[in-house]
Amino acid sequence: MCSPESQRIRATLINDRESLSIPIAVQRAEWEQVAARQPLPIDIDINPLTIDGMRAEWVCAAPLIPRQVVLWLHGGGFFAGSCLTHRDLAARIARASGACILLPEYRLAPEHPFPAALDDAVQAYAWLREQGVAPGHIILGGDSAGGGLALALLLRLRATGQALPAGAALLSPWVDLALTGATLTTHAARDPLCSAEGLQLAAHRYLGSANPRNPVVSPLYGKLHDLPPLFIQVGGDEVLLDDAQRLARYAREAGVPVVLEIWEGMWHVWHGWAAELPEARQAIERIGAWLLARRPHALLEAVV
């Protein structure tokens, strides 16, 4: 049964249909303003850096010496999101796992359509490798569009013959920009945040001239063999529920180890309400436990 807090928060949520006509700059600024009001725990270290001109942040739980790095690709429909908007989520995952989280600010659509975001994700992974971080010490992660981008990064790395990271944690991943999932219709009245209309507009902004079934745009259409283990969490009330379920099914059929958690009564990336929502804190603890189970024994050399 959902917590009283979840029922209270749900009553305050606004579906993205209401924001379709709001300028992108206003949506970005409003999200940043809300995120700026969230205080971080005193045991979290934030270290800004640039990766070949791309702004990024290390988010680490001090004073731990990490054994693991999580390259986290933020959500926001490919047109919004930043280090600031995802700093709280990164901090909570860092505390739950002991990993250091690298948050890159990849370029956003529509100013920078596909493949800009993917190219930036590849660049961030390459930078980690150049710092001497072994693939076994790296986990990819992402929420919403960032979850799809993390999976697309895996496909790009495999296609170019690069060593793959040790796994990927995907929260409410958007992996089908062709928007063919059944729950886009069946869950339309249940999802308090996302709509097919909002996703269609976001896809249009990101795609440019790209085919929505291109596997590095929509990794659901890619061959998923030889990928590392996947950990997927999705809300039971999401219009994107079918994206997560199909991804888990196709990955398992390809021989990939998959953990799929469907959190009944939850909405898209409910983890973002962790300050108030017990289900969010519980889900993040589950992410942390999965990461801990894949943590190498050896300490990382100083890269933070």
LOVEX-242547 format. One record per residue: residue number from 1; x, y negated, z of N, C-alpha, C in turn. Coordinates in steps of 0.1 Angstrom, whole numbers, plus 2048, in hexadecimal, padded with zeros to 3 digits. Example, Ala and Ser with C-alpha at 12.3 -4.5 7.8 and 13.67 -1.06 7.14 Angstrom:
BEGIN
ATOM_1_884_839_84E_87B_82D_84E_884_821_84E
ATOM_2_880_816_847_889_80B_847_881_800_84F
This chain:
BEGIN
ATOM_1_808_80C_800_800_800_800_809_7F4_800
ATOM_2_805_7EA_7F8_80D_7DD_7F7_80C_7D5_804
ATOM_3_817_7CF_807_818_7C7_813_80E_7BB_813
ATOM_4_80A_7B5_81E_803_7A9_81F_80A_79D_818
ATOM_5_817_79E_819_81F_793_813_81E_794_804
ATOM_6_81E_7A0_7FE_81C_7A1_7F0_80F_79C_7EB
ATOM_7_805_79E_7F3_7F7_799_7EF_7F7_78A_7EF
ATOM_8_7FE_784_7F9_7FE_776_7FB_806_770_7EF
ATOM_9_811_775_7EC_81A_770_7E1_813_771_7D4
ATOM_10_80D_77D_7D2_806_77F_7C5_7FB_774_7C2
ATOM_11_7F5_770_7CD_7EA_765_7CB_7F0_758_7C7
ATOM_12_7FD_756_7C8_803_749_7C4_80A_74A_7B7
ATOM_13_80B_756_7B0_812_757_7A4_80A_752_798
ATOM_14_811_74D_78E_80B_747_782_810_74F_776
ATOM_15_807_754_76F_80B_75B_763_811_753_758
ATOM_16_81B_758_751_822_750_747_81A_74B_73C
ATOM_17_80D_750_73A_804_74A_730_802_73B_733
ATOM_18_803_737_740_800_729_744_80C_720_740
ATOM_19_818_726_73D_823_71E_73A_827_71E_72C
ATOM_20_81F_724_723_823_725_715_826_718_70E
ATOM_21_81E_70D_713_820_700_70C_82A_6F7_714
ATOM_22_82F_6FC_71F_838_6F3_726_846_6F4_720
ATOM_23_84D_6E8_71E_85A_6E8_717_864_6F0_71E
ATOM_24_86D_6F7_717_877_700_71D_87F_6F8_727
ATOM_25_883_6EC_724_88C_6E5_72D_885_6E3_73B
ATOM_26_878_6E1_73B_870_6DF_747_870_6EC_74F
ATOM_27_86D_6F7_748_86D_704_74E_87A_708_755
ATOM_28_885_705_74D_892_708_753_895_700_75F
ATOM_29_892_6F3_75F_894_6EA_76A_88C_6EE_776
ATOM_30_87F_6F1_774_877_6F5_77F_87C_701_786
ATOM_31_881_70B_77F_886_717_785_893_714_78D
ATOM_32_89B_70C_787_8A8_708_78E_8A4_701_79B
ATOM_33_89A_6F8_79B_897_6F1_7A7_892_6FA_7B2
ATOM_34_88A_704_7AE_885_70E_7B8_891_716_7BE
ATOM_35_89A_71A_7B5_8A5_722_7B9_8AE_71A_7C2
ATOM_36_8B0_70D_7C0_8B9_705_7C8_8B4_704_7D6
ATOM_37_8A7_706_7D9_8A2_705_7E6_8A4_712_7EF
ATOM_38_8A9_71C_7E8_8AB_729_7EF_8B9_729_7F6
ATOM_39_8B9_729_803_8C6_72A_80A_8CD_737_809
ATOM_40_8DA_738_807_8E1_744_807_8E6_748_815
ATOM_41_8E7_755_818_8ED_759_824_8FB_754_826
ATOM_42_8FF_752_832_90C_74C_834_917_756_831
ATOM_43_914_763_830_91E_76D_82D_920_76F_81E
ATOM_44_91B_767_816_91C_768_807_926_75D_802
ATOM_45_930_762_7FA_939_759_7F4_935_757_7E5
ATOM_46_935_74A_7E1_932_747_7D3_93F_741_7CD
ATOM_47_944_747_7C2_950_742_7BC_94E_740_7AD
ATOM_48_94C_733_7A9_94A_730_79B_957_732_793
ATOM_49_955_736_786_960_738_77D_95A_736_76F
ATOM_50_964_735_765_960_735_757_966_741_750
ATOM_51_95F_747_747_964_752_73F_965_74D_730
ATOM_52_970_749_72C_972_744_71E_967_739_71B
ATOM_53_965_730_725_95C_725_723_94E_728_728
ATOM_54_94B_734_72B_93D_738_730_93D_737_740
ATOM_55_934_72F_745_933_72E_753_92E_73B_75A
ATOM_56_934_73E_765_930_74A_76C_933_748_77B
ATOM_57_92E_752_783_931_751_792_933_75F_797
ATOM_58_93C_760_7A0_93E_76C_7A9_935_76A_7B5
ATOM_59_92D_774_7B8_924_774_7C4_928_780_7CC
ATOM_60_92E_77E_7D8_934_789_7DF_92F_788_7EE
ATOM_61_92E_793_7F5_92B_793_803_939_793_80A
ATOM_62_93C_789_811_949_788_818_948_78F_826
ATOM_63_952_794_82B_960_794_826_964_7A1_81F
ATOM_64_95A_7A8_819_95D_7B5_813_967_7B4_808
ATOM_65_96F_7BE_807_978_7C0_7FB_971_7CA_7F2
ATOM_66_96D_7C5_7E6_964_7CD_7DE_96B_7D9_7D8
ATOM_67_963_7E4_7D6_967_7EF_7CE_960_7F0_7C1
ATOM_68_957_7E6_7BF_94E_7E7_7B3_94A_7D9_7AF
ATOM_69_948_7D7_7A2_944_7CA_79C_937_7CD_795
ATOM_70_92D_7C5_797_920_7C6_78F_920_7BA_786
ATOM_71_920_7BC_779_91E_7B2_76F_90F_7B0_76D
ATOM_72_909_7A5_773_8FB_7A3_773_8F7_799_768
ATOM_73_8EE_79D_760_8E8_795_755_8DA_791_759
ATOM_74_8D9_784_75B_8CC_77F_761_8C1_77F_757
ATOM_75_8B5_77F_75D_8A9_77F_754_8A5_770_752
ATOM_76_899_76F_74B_894_762_747_88F_762_739
ATOM_77_88C_76D_733_887_76D_726_891_769_71B
ATOM_78_89E_769_71E_8A8_765_715_8A9_756_713
ATOM_79_89F_74E_719_89F_740_717_8A0_738_724
ATOM_80_8A1_73F_72F_8A3_738_73C_8AB_741_745
ATOM_81_8AE_73C_751_8B6_743_75B_8C5_73F_75B
ATOM_82_8CB_740_767_8D9_73B_769_8DF_742_775
ATOM_83_8EB_73E_778_8F1_742_784_8E9_73E_790
ATOM_84_8E4_732_790_8DC_72D_79B_8CF_735_79D
ATOM_85_8C8_737_792_8BB_73E_794_8BC_74C_799
ATOM_86_8C8_753_797_8CA_761_79B_8D4_763_7A6
ATOM_87_8D8_758_7AC_8E2_759_7B6_8DD_760_7C2
ATOM_88_8D0_75E_7C6_8CB_764_7D2_8CA_773_7D0
ATOM_89_8C5_777_7C4_8C4_786_7C1_8D1_78C_7C1
ATOM_90_8DB_785_7BB_8E9_78B_7BA_8EE_78C_7C8
ATOM_91_8EC_782_7D1_8F1_783_7DF_8EB_78E_7E6
ATOM_92_8DE_791_7E4_8D8_79C_7EC_8DD_7A9_7E7
ATOM_93_8DF_7AB_7DA_8E5_7B7_7D5_8F3_7B9_7DA
ATOM_94_8FB_7AE_7DA_908_7AF_7DF_908_7B3_7EE
ATOM_95_8FF_7AE_7F6_8FE_7B2_804_8FA_7C1_806
ATOM_96_8F1_7C5_7FD_8EC_7D3_7FE_8F6_7DD_7F9
ATOM_97_8FF_7D9_7F1_908_7E3_7EA_917_7E1_7EE
ATOM_98_91B_7D5_7F2_929_7D2_7F4_930_7CF_7E7
ATOM_99_929_7CF_7DC_92F_7CC_7CF_930_7BD_7CE
ATOM_100_939_7B8_7C5_93A_7AA_7C1_932_7A9_7B4
ATOM_101_92A_79F_7B3_921_79D_7A7_927_792_79F
ATOM_102_929_795_792_92D_78B_788_921_786_780
ATOM_103_91D_77A_782_912_774_77B_916_76B_770
ATOM_104_916_76F_763_919_766_758_90D_75E_753
ATOM_105_90F_752_74F_904_74A_749_905_74B_73A
ATOM_106_8FF_756_734_900_758_726_8F7_74D_71F
ATOM_107_8FA_74B_712_8F3_740_70B_8E4_744_709
ATOM_108_8DC_73A_70A_8CD_73C_70A_8C7_738_6FC
ATOM_109_8BC_73F_6F9_8B4_73B_6ED_8AA_730_6F2
ATOM_110_8A4_729_6E8_8A6_72A_6DA_8B2_723_6D4
ATOM_111_8B9_71C_6DD_8C5_715_6D8_8D0_71F_6D3
ATOM_112_8D0_72A_6D9_8DA_735_6D6_8D3_742_6D5
ATOM_113_8CD_745_6C9_8C6_752_6C8_8CF_75E_6C7
ATOM_114_8C9_76A_6C7_8D1_776_6C5_8DB_774_6B9
ATOM_115_8E8_778_6BA_8ED_781_6C5_8F5_779_6D0
ATOM_116_8F3_76C_6D2_8FB_765_6DB_8FB_76B_6E9
ATOM_117_8F0_76E_6EF_8F0_774_6FC_8F7_781_6FD
ATOM_118_8F6_78A_6F3_8FD_796_6F3_90C_794_6F1
ATOM_119_910_78B_6E8_91E_788_6E7_924_783_6F4
ATOM_120_91D_77B_6FB_922_776_708_923_781_712
ATOM_121_919_78A_712_91A_796_71B_926_79E_718
ATOM_122_929_7A1_70B_935_7A8_707_941_7A1_70C
ATOM_123_941_794_70B_94D_78C_70F_94F_78D_71E
ATOM_124_944_78D_726_946_78E_734_94B_79C_738
ATOM_125_947_7A6_732_94C_7B4_734_95B_7B4_730
ATOM_126_95E_7AF_725_96C_7AF_720_975_7A8_72A
ATOM_127_970_79D_730_978_795_739_97B_79D_746
ATOM_128_970_7A4_74B_973_7AD_756_97D_7B7_753
ATOM_129_97D_7BD_748_987_7C7_744_995_7C1_743
ATOM_130_995_7B5_73E_9A2_7AE_73D_9A8_7AA_74A
ATOM_131_99F_7A9_754_9A4_7A7_762_9A9_7B3_769
ATOM_132_9A8_7BE_762_9AD_7CB_767_9A3_7D3_76E
ATOM_133_996_7D0_76D_98B_7D7_774_988_7E3_76B
ATOM_134_98A_7EF_770_987_7FB_769_978_7FD_767
ATOM_135_974_804_75C_966_806_759_95F_80D_765
ATOM_136_966_816_76C_960_81D_777_95C_814_783
ATOM_137_962_808_783_95F_7FF_78E_954_7F5_78A
ATOM_138_94E_7F6_77E_945_7ED_778_937_7F3_777
ATOM_139_92D_7EC_77C_91F_7F0_779_919_7E4_772
ATOM_140_911_7E7_768_909_7DC_761_8FC_7DB_769
ATOM_141_8F6_7CF_769_8E9_7CD_76F_8E2_7C2_768
ATOM_142_8D5_7C1_769_8CD_7B7_764_8BE_7B8_767
ATOM_143_8B7_7AD_767_8A9_7AD_769_8A2_7A7_75D
ATOM_144_897_7AD_75A_88E_7A8_74F_896_7A8_742
ATOM_145_897_79C_73B_89F_79B_72F_8AD_79F_731
ATOM_146_8B2_79C_73D_8C0_7A0_741_8C2_7AF_742
ATOM_147_8B7_7B6_746_8B8_7C4_746_8B9_7CA_738
ATOM_148_8B1_7C5_72F_8B2_7C9_721_8C0_7C5_71B
ATOM_149_8C5_7BA_71F_8D2_7B5_71A_8DD_7BF_71F
ATOM_150_8DC_7C3_72C_8E6_7CC_732_8E6_7D9_72A
ATOM_151_8DA_7DE_726_8DA_7EB_71F_8DF_7E9_710
ATOM_152_8DC_7DD_70B_8E1_7DA_6FD_8F1_7D9_6FE
ATOM_153_8F6_7D4_709_905_7D3_70B_90A_7E1_70B
ATOM_154_904_7EB_712_909_7F8_712_909_7FE_703
ATOM_155_8FF_7FB_6FC_8FF_801_6EE_90A_7FA_6E6
ATOM_156_90C_7ED_6E8_917_7E7_6E0_924_7EC_6E4
ATOM_157_927_7EE_6F1_933_7F3_6F6_936_801_6F0
ATOM_158_92C_80A_6F0_92D_817_6EB_930_817_6DC
ATOM_159_929_80E_6D5_92A_80E_6C6_938_809_6C2
ATOM_160_93F_801_6CB_94C_7FC_6C8_957_804_6CE
ATOM_161_953_810_6D4_95D_819_6D9_964_815_6E6
ATOM_162_95D_80C_6EE_963_807_6FA_95F_810_706
ATOM_163_967_810_710_964_818_71C_958_812_723
ATOM_164_94E_81B_727_942_816_72C_943_814_73B
ATOM_165_93B_80B_741_93A_80A_750_934_816_756
ATOM_166_934_816_763_92F_822_76B_920_824_76C
ATOM_167_919_81A_767_90A_81B_768_904_80D_765
ATOM_168_8F7_80D_766_8EF_801_764_8E3_801_76D
ATOM_169_8E0_7F6_774_8D4_7F4_77C_8CB_7EA_775
ATOM_170_8BF_7EE_772_8B6_7E6_76A_8A9_7E3_771
ATOM_171_8A6_7D7_773_89A_7D3_77A_890_7CE_770
ATOM_172_884_7D4_770_879_7D0_766_87F_7CD_759
ATOM_173_886_7D6_753_88E_7D3_746_884_7D1_73A
ATOM_174_888_7C6_733_880_7C4_726_889_7C9_71B
ATOM_175_885_7D5_716_88D_7DC_70C_887_7DE_6FE
ATOM_176_87B_7D8_6FD_873_7D9_6F0_86E_7CC_6EC
ATOM_177_875_7C4_6E4_871_7B7_6E0_867_7B8_6D4
ATOM_178_865_7C4_6CF_85A_7C6_6C6_84D_7C7_6CD
ATOM_179_84D_7C8_6DA_841_7C7_6E2_836_7D2_6DE
ATOM_180_83A_7DE_6DF_831_7E9_6DB_82D_7F1_6E7
ATOM_181_830_7ED_6F3_82D_7F5_6FF_81E_7F4_702
ATOM_182_819_800_706_80A_801_709_806_7F8_715
ATOM_183_80F_7F6_71F_80B_7EF_72B_80A_7E0_728
ATOM_184_80F_7DB_71C_80C_7CD_719_7FD_7CA_718
ATOM_185_7F6_7D4_715_7E7_7D3_714_7E0_7D8_721
ATOM_186_7E4_7E4_725_7DD_7EB_730_7DF_7E3_73D
ATOM_187_7EB_7DC_73E_7EE_7D6_74B_7ED_7C6_74A
ATOM_188_7E7_7C2_73F_7E6_7B3_73D_7DE_7AC_749
ATOM_189_7D4_7B2_74E_7CD_7AC_759_7D3_7AF_767
ATOM_190_7DD_7B8_767_7E3_7BB_774_7F0_7B3_777
ATOM_191_7F7_7AF_76C_804_7A9_76D_801_79A_771
ATOM_192_806_795_77C_803_787_780_80D_77E_77A
ATOM_193_818_783_774_822_77A_76F_824_77A_760
ATOM_194_825_785_75A_829_786_74C_81D_78A_743
ATOM_195_81D_786_737_813_789_72D_819_78C_720
ATOM_196_812_793_717_816_796_70A_819_789_702
ATOM_197_811_77F_704_813_772_6FD_820_76B_701
ATOM_198_823_76B_70E_82F_765_713_83B_76D_70E
ATOM_199_83B_77A_70E_846_782_709_847_780_6FA
ATOM_200_83C_77F_6F2_83D_77C_6E4_845_76F_6E1
ATOM_201_841_765_6E8_848_758_6E6_857_759_6EA
ATOM_202_85A_760_6F5_868_761_6F9_870_769_6EE
ATOM_203_86A_774_6E9_870_77C_6DF_873_774_6D2
ATOM_204_869_76C_6CE_86B_763_6C3_877_75A_6C4
ATOM_205_878_754_6D0_883_74B_6D3_890_752_6D2
ATOM_206_891_75E_6D7_89E_765_6D7_8A2_76B_6CA
ATOM_207_898_771_6C3_89B_779_6B7_8A1_771_6AC
ATOM_208_89C_765_6A9_8A1_75E_69D_89D_767_691
ATOM_209_8A6_76B_689_8A3_773_67D_8A5_782_680
ATOM_210_8A8_786_68C_8AB_794_68F_89F_79C_68F
ATOM_211_8A1_7A9_68C_896_7B3_68C_893_7B6_69A
ATOM_212_887_7B6_69F_884_7B9_6AD_887_7C7_6B1
ATOM_213_888_7D0_6A7_88B_7DE_6AA_89A_7E1_6A8
ATOM_214_8A2_7D7_6A6_8B1_7D9_6A6_8B5_7DE_6B4
ATOM_215_8BC_7E9_6B5_8BF_7EE_6C3_8C6_7E5_6CC
ATOM_216_8CE_7DC_6C7_8D5_7D3_6D0_8CD_7C6_6D3
ATOM_217_8C1_7C5_6CD_8B7_7BC_6D1_8AD_7C3_6DB
ATOM_218_8A8_7CE_6D6_89F_7D6_6DE_8A5_7E4_6E0
ATOM_219_8AD_7E6_6EB_8B4_7F3_6EC_8AB_7FF_6ED
ATOM_220_89E_7FD_6EF_896_809_6F0_896_811_6E2
ATOM_221_89A_80A_6D8_89A_810_6CA_8A8_816_6C7
ATOM_222_8B2_815_6D0_8BF_81A_6CE_8C0_828_6D2
ATOM_223_8CB_82F_6CE_8CE_83C_6D3_8D5_83B_6E0
ATOM_224_8D0_842_6EA_8D4_840_6F8_8DE_84B_6FD
ATOM_225_8E3_853_6F4_8EC_85E_6F9_8F9_858_6FE
ATOM_226_8FF_85F_707_90C_85C_70C_90D_84F_714
ATOM_227_902_84B_719_902_83F_722_904_843_730
ATOM_228_909_83A_739_90A_83E_747_8FD_83D_74E
ATOM_229_8FC_842_75B_8EF_842_762_8E8_835_762
ATOM_230_8DB_836_762_8D2_82A_762_8CA_82A_76F
ATOM_231_8C8_81F_775_8BF_81D_781_8B5_813_77D
ATOM_232_8A8_816_77C_89E_80D_777_893_80B_782
ATOM_233_890_7FF_785_885_7FC_78D_87B_7F3_785
ATOM_234_86E_7F6_787_864_7EE_780_857_7EE_789
ATOM_235_850_7E3_788_843_7E2_78F_838_7E9_788
ATOM_236_82F_7EF_791_824_7F7_78B_81A_7EE_784
ATOM_237_81A_7E1_787_810_7D8_781_815_7D0_775
ATOM_238_821_7D4_770_827_7CC_766_822_7CF_758
ATOM_239_821_7C5_74F_81F_7C8_741_82B_7CF_73B
ATOM_240_837_7CE_741_843_7D4_73B_845_7E2_742
ATOM_241_83B_7E7_749_83D_7F4_74F_841_7FF_744
ATOM_242_83A_7FE_739_83C_808_72F_84A_807_729
ATOM_243_850_7FB_729_85E_7FA_724_867_803_72D
ATOM_244_866_801_73A_86E_809_744_86B_818_743
ATOM_245_85F_81C_741_85B_82A_741_861_830_734
ATOM_246_85F_829_729_864_82F_71C_873_830_71C
ATOM_247_87A_825_722_888_826_723_88D_832_72B
ATOM_248_887_834_736_88B_83F_73F_889_84C_737
ATOM_249_87E_84E_731_87B_85A_72A_885_85C_71E
ATOM_250_887_852_716_890_854_70B_89F_857_710
ATOM_251_8A3_850_71A_8B0_852_720_8B2_860_725
ATOM_252_8A8_865_72C_8A9_873_731_8A9_87D_726
ATOM_253_8A1_87A_71B_8A1_883_710_8AF_883_709
ATOM_254_8B7_878_70B_8C4_877_705_8CF_87C_70E
ATOM_255_8CB_881_71A_8D4_887_723_8DA_87D_72D
ATOM_256_8D4_871_72E_8D9_867_738_8D3_869_745
ATOM_257_8DB_869_750_8D4_869_75E_8CD_85C_760
ATOM_258_8C0_85E_764_8B8_852_767_8B0_853_774
ATOM_259_8B1_848_77B_8A8_847_787_89D_83C_783
ATOM_260_891_83F_783_886_836_780_87D_834_78C
ATOM_261_87C_828_791_874_825_79D_869_81C_798
ATOM_262_85C_820_79A_851_818_797_84B_813_7A4
ATOM_263_84B_806_7A7_846_801_7B3_838_7FC_7B2
ATOM_264_82F_804_7B7_821_801_7B5_81D_7F4_7BB
ATOM_265_815_7EC_7B4_810_7E0_7B8_819_7D4_7B6
ATOM_266_825_7D7_7B1_82F_7CC_7AF_82F_7C6_7A1
ATOM_267_833_7BA_7A0_833_7B3_794_841_7B2_78E
ATOM_268_843_7AA_784_850_7A9_77C_85B_7A3_785
ATOM_269_866_7AB_787_871_7A7_78F_86D_7A1_79C
ATOM_270_865_7A9_7A4_861_7A4_7B1_86C_7A2_7BA
ATOM_271_878_7A7_7B7_884_7A5_7BF_887_796_7C2
ATOM_272_882_78E_7B9_885_780_7BA_87E_779_7C6
ATOM_273_875_780_7CD_86D_77B_7D8_872_782_7E5
ATOM_274_87F_786_7E5_884_78E_7F1_884_786_7FE
ATOM_275_884_779_7FD_884_771_80A_877_773_811
ATOM_276_86C_777_80A_85F_778_810_859_786_80F
ATOM_277_85E_78E_805_857_79A_801_85E_7A6_806
ATOM_278_859_7AE_80F_860_7BA_814_862_7C4_809
ATOM_279_859_7C6_7FF_85B_7CF_7F4_868_7CB_7EC
ATOM_280_86A_7BE_7EB_876_7BA_7E3_883_7BD_7EB
ATOM_281_883_7BB_7F8_88F_7BF_800_891_7CE_800
ATOM_282_886_7D6_800_888_7E4_800_88D_7E9_7F2
ATOM_283_888_7E2_7E7_88D_7E6_7DA_89C_7E3_7D8
ATOM_284_8A0_7D8_7DE_8AE_7D4_7DD_8B7_7DD_7E5
ATOM_285_8B2_7E2_7F1_8B9_7EC_7F8_8BB_7F9_7F0
ATOM_286_8B1_7FC_7E8_8B2_808_7E0_8BD_806_7D5
ATOM_287_8BD_7FA_7CF_8C8_7F7_7C5_8D5_7F8_7CC
ATOM_288_8D7_7F2_7D8_8E3_7F3_7DF_8E8_801_7E1
ATOM_289_8DE_80A_7E5_8E2_818_7E8_8E6_81F_7DB
ATOM_290_8E0_81C_7D0_8E4_822_7C3_8F2_81D_7BF
ATOM_291_8F5_811_7C1_902_80C_7BE_90C_812_7C7
ATOM_292_909_813_7D4_913_819_7DE_916_827_7DA
ATOM_293_90C_82E_7D4_90F_83C_7D1_918_83D_7C5
ATOM_294_91A_832_7BE_923_832_7B2_930_82A_7B5
ATOM_295_932_826_7C1_93E_81E_7C4_94A_826_7C4
ATOM_296_955_822_7BD_961_829_7BD_968_829_7CB
ATOM_297_970_832_7CE_977_832_7DB_982_827_7DB
ATOM_298_988_825_7D0_994_81B_7CF_98F_80D_7D0
ATOM_299_996_804_7D7_993_7F6_7D7_997_7EF_7CA
ATOM_300_98F_7E5_7C7_993_7DD_7BB_99E_7D4_7BE
ATOM_301_9A7_7D2_7B4_9B1_7C7_7B6_9A9_7BA_7B6
ATOM_302_9B0_7AF_7BB_9A9_7A2_7BC_9A5_79D_7AF
ATOM_303_999_79C_7AB_994_795_79F_98A_78A_7A2
ATOM_304_986_789_7AF_97C_77F_7B3_983_772_7B7
